[in-house]
Amino acid sequence: MFEKEKRCQKCGVAFDCGGLFGCWCRDVKLDKTALATLKERYVDCLCPNCLKQFETMAPSTKSVV
C-alpha cells in the first residue's frame, strides 16, 4: 500500500495517509454538516485524532427507546 506522510491542517502533527482508496480516514463516519465544516476550514487532511473529533460531534443516528 502506498503511504505518504502528511501534516495535520489543524494541529500540525505528522501522520501517514494511505491515499484515496486505502487510507484510515475512510473508516471515519462524518455527517454532511461535519464534512461541510471541514471543507470550509481546511484544504488538506487532518490527523486521526483531529478527524475523530469531528466524528464525535456528529449527531447520533441511533434511536433512544
N, C-alpha and C positions, 0 to 999 in steps of 0.2 A: 504494500500500500504506500502511496506517495504521501509524505507528510512534510509540511512546511512550518517553520517557526514563525509565529506572528506575535505582535504586541497588542494587548487588550486596549481598545479605544477608551475604555472607562477608567481602568486602574493602572495600566501600563505594564502589567506582569506579562512575561513571555509564556507562550503556550504552543502546543502543536495543533495544526489544522490538517485534517485528512482530505481536504478538498470537497467539492460539491457532492460527490456520491459516497464518500467514506468517512465523513467527519463525525465526531462525537456529538456535535450540535444538532444533528438530525434527530436525536432521541429526546431533545428538549421540546416540550409541548408549550406553545405560546398561542394565546388567542389573538384575534385581529387587532385589538386595541394595543396589546403589547408589541406586536410586530410594527404597527404604525409608529409607536413611540420610538422604537429602536431605529427605524429608518429615518425619523426626523432628527434624532440626536447624534447618530453615529454613521460614519461612512464605511467602516470596516468591522471586522469580527470582535466579539467580546470573549474573554476567557470563560471557562466553565463556571467559576464562582459567580461572576457578574451576570452571565446569561441566566443562570438558575435563579437569581434574584427576581428577574422579570417573570419567570415561570411561577414562582410562588405568589406573585402579585396578581396573577390571572384569577378571575373569579372561578370558584368551583362549579363544575357541571354536575356534581353528584347531588342526588335528591336527598333531602333530610326527612326521615319518617318519624 
